[in-house]
Amino acid sequence: MKIKDILRDIINSALSDCVQKGALSIKAIPAIELETPKIQEHGDFSTNIAMIMASEEKKSPRLIASTIAESVIDKDNVLAKVEIAGPGFMNFFINNDHWRNSLKDIETLGDSYGKSKAGEGKKVQVEFVSANPTGPLHIGHGRGAAVGDVLANILKAVGYDVVKEYYINDAGNQMETLGRSVFFRYLHLLGRDVDLPSECYQGEYIVDIANDIVAKHGDRYLDEPDSKVISNFAVYAADSILEGIKEDLRDFGVKFDVWSSEKTFFENNKISEATEELKKKGYIYQKDGAFWFRTTDFGDEKDRVVIRANGQPTYFASDIAYHKDKLERKFDMIVNIWGADHHGYVPRMESVIQALGGGKEMLKILLVQLVNLMRNGQQVAMSTRSGEFDTLKEVVIEVGKDAARYFFLMRSSDSQLDFDLELAKKQSNENPVYYVQYAHARICSILRLAKEQGLNTPGFEEVGIDLLNLPEELTLIKQLLKYPEVIEGGAFALEPHRVTVYLNDLASKLHSYYNKNRVLSNDLPLTKARLYLVKMVKIVLNNALHILGVYAPEKM
């Protein structure tokens, strides 16, 4: 059991005892929040429960805190002491023996340490990347891919049943523009004097696709109607680009369970079915020849067009059909990971979920902020249409999959990110991913050297665990025991970056400890205890790196 859960049980029991004895009169025990004090002298954990209760109890928080503390029963000897501080904080100091003995949980669980059943098997769909098949994935898509993939890993680790899904936007005007772009390049390659319109896609990949068509079919399309050729080229180009996207994602370590196509919603009449259902419910009305969704009924700033006056569905209509499909698949939670430029789309999609009978809270939308790709101190320009961008593939080739994934996750997805290519390539402690991977490799080196000296890593029962009594050893142990809380917290808050923040801190504590203390020494009992400790660090480093989809090297 996590230490916070043990503490909550202790506090809840004390509160119940206070109420039973008449020392407190509170009707319902509030949720107990536990924080780690910023100042070490204030204990391991702190709660403001007494201050929360003060208004209802009509007593001073300090008096309430003292009353609770007097009823604390610590039958398992978890607590060293409880102190009342400031206006009424309760500060808890955990017994050092409890910290040390808890290392056995890491050894016992091994690869499963940090996993739980907190998600209760609930079905979750995580839809991410979903880039239009009109060009290769760029660096912004890479950040969304890393966030979505690692979030899915975290959700699985805490017991959710997760489906990773990519929505292919393969319908609409963009596809016509794609086909036209390839057609103009095709004409140019065959000697026609044409200029590529400014609204067309101009990247080198368009030329590559046109070259491929020429190589396979020559000039056979020159005499066919433009509309037919453009339509055929759009399909060919989209299929080609999508295969490239899938390959780039595989190389980035991302695999999807489901690929959904917007085009199929048109072909299977799903869009008209969805709009008809909302018409019957009274959420879609006609005005000025167009059909509008009453999104203002759910808090949106204005109603939105679903079907244009010319009878053509909007992108919004496709999204309605897609989210209806999600609801029909009985997900308990739907997570959409979008670029920050889609922020205005959030209220209308929340409206859709509610109008179709789902709860607003079941839809979670994460907005991933922009990535500034930096090269030699200069920002790299990115534009899919103009072709002036660095693709995800190029970045992965340059810095490697591990560094790319790790760098994308170093900050919260709702914060802008400067991706420093030069830093990502450095093999030094300045590079965060190198620093963490080196921590794992360093421990592997220690364990190999110990084995060469005839020392196998001992188990918990074979070591004098109380020999781990240095302040930096206890600090390292406490960091290890935070890991399950980090994973669970990251899952419930939908914040995968918490893992990289945790890893940076753990690696820092390990390196600091190693630089000050010898693991292998002439003191055999102490050597065994420290070997055991670093082996537990290795387990946690490996588990956390696995969550990130980053390699845990044994040598560097």
ABEGO torsion letter per residue (X at the ends): XBAAAAAAAAAAAAAAAAAAAGABABABBBBBBBBBBABAAAEABBBAAAAAAAAAAGBBAAAAAAAAAAABBBAAGABABBBBBEAGBBBBBBBAAAAAAAAAAAAAAEAABGBBAAAGGBBBBBBBGGBBBABBBBAAAAAAAAAAAAAAAAAAAAGBBBBBBBBBBABEAAAAAAAAAAAAAAAAAAGBBBBBBAABBABAAAAAAAAAAAAAAEAAAAABBAAAAAAAAAAAAAAAAAAAAAAAAAAAGBBBABBBBAAAAAAAGAAAAAAAAAAAAGABBBBGGBBBBBAAAAGBABBBBABBAAGBBBAAAAAAAAAAAAAAAGBABBBBBBBAAAAAAAAAAAAAAAAAGBBAAABBBBBBBBBBBBBGGBBBBBBAAAGBBBBAAAAAAAAEAAAAAAAAAABBAABBBBBBAAAAABBBAABAAAAAAAAAAAAAAAAAAAAAAGBBBBBAAABBAAABABAAAAAAAAAAAAAAAAAAAAAAAGBAAAAAAAAAAAAAAAAAAAAABBABBABAAAAAAAAAAAAAAAAAAAAAAAAAGBBBBABX
